[in-house]
Amino acid sequence: MGAVPKRKVSRHRRGNRRRWQFLTAPQLTKCPDCGELTLAHRACNQCGKYNGRQVVAQKTVDDEEE
């Protein structure tokens, strides 16, 4: 037989145990170059820059046609 609780766990005690299990919204910051909202400490999806440097090559219209 497994572990069986001796007493009923109250709603307050159960809630206190679960209060850290909620989801949080991602922290978004504005890109200083293009103004797009991006995740912190990651390259911008719109312009491909991070910390003032171009780190991701962006596709142009000519690249998409090929």
FITIVEX-652607 format. One record per residue (C-alpha): residue number from 0; residue in three letters; x, y, z. Coordinates in nm, 2 decimals, always signed. Each point is the difference from the previous one (the first is absolute). Last residue first. Layout:
! FITIVEX-652607
resi	resn	east	north	up
NUM	ALA	X	Y	Z
...
END
This chain:
! FITIVEX-652607
resi	resn	east	north	up
65	GLU	+1.48	+3.25	-5.65
64	GLU	-0.27	+0.26	+0.07
63	GLU	+0.06	+0.00	+0.38
62	ASP	+0.36	+0.10	-0.03
61	ASP	-0.08	+0.31	-0.23
60	VAL	-0.25	+0.13	+0.26
59	THR	+0.26	-0.01	+0.27
58	LYS	+0.06	-0.25	+0.27
57	GLN	+0.17	+0.12	+0.32
56	ALA	+0.34	-0.14	+0.12
55	VAL	-0.01	-0.04	+0.37
54	VAL	+0.28	+0.15	+0.22
53	GLN	+0.00	+0.37	-0.11
52	ARG	+0.15	+0.18	+0.30
51	GLY	-0.15	+0.27	+0.23
50	ASN	-0.05	-0.24	+0.29
49	TYR	-0.19	-0.24	-0.21
48	LYS	-0.12	+0.06	-0.36
47	GLY	-0.21	-0.22	-0.23
46	CYS	-0.23	+0.28	-0.11
45	GLN	-0.34	-0.15	+0.06
44	ASN	+0.07	-0.31	+0.22
43	CYS	+0.22	+0.20	+0.23
42	ALA	+0.29	-0.20	+0.15
41	ARG	-0.05	-0.12	+0.35
40	HIS	+0.09	+0.13	+0.35
39	ALA	-0.36	+0.12	+0.07
38	LEU	-0.28	-0.13	-0.22
37	THR	-0.09	+0.23	-0.28
36	LEU	-0.25	+0.29	-0.06
35	GLU	+0.09	+0.18	-0.32
34	GLY	+0.14	+0.36	+0.03
33	CYS	+0.23	-0.04	-0.31
32	ASP	+0.34	+0.09	+0.14
31	PRO	-0.04	+0.01	+0.38
30	CYS	-0.21	-0.32	+0.00
29	LYS	-0.27	+0.05	+0.26
28	THR	-0.01	-0.25	+0.29
27	LEU	-0.24	-0.29	+0.07
26	GLN	+0.00	-0.20	+0.32
25	PRO	-0.20	-0.31	-0.07
24	ALA	-0.33	-0.03	+0.19
23	THR	+0.01	-0.22	+0.31
22	LEU	-0.16	-0.34	+0.05
21	PHE	-0.11	-0.11	+0.35
20	GLN	+0.15	-0.28	+0.20
19	TRP	+0.14	+0.20	+0.29
18	ARG	-0.33	+0.02	+0.18
17	ARG	-0.05	-0.37	+0.01
16	ARG	+0.12	-0.08	+0.35
15	ASN	-0.17	+0.30	+0.14
14	GLY	-0.32	-0.10	-0.17
13	ARG	+0.01	-0.35	+0.16
12	ARG	+0.06	+0.16	+0.34
11	HIS	-0.29	+0.24	-0.04
10	ARG	-0.23	-0.26	-0.15
9	SER	+0.07	-0.23	+0.30
8	VAL	+0.18	-0.33	-0.03
7	LYS	-0.22	-0.28	+0.14
6	ARG	+0.18	-0.19	+0.27
5	LYS	+0.20	-0.32	+0.04
4	PRO	+0.12	+0.00	-0.36
3	VAL	+0.06	-0.34	-0.16
2	ALA	+0.33	-0.11	-0.13
1	GLY	-0.02	-0.32	-0.20
0	MET	-0.13	-0.34	+0.09
END
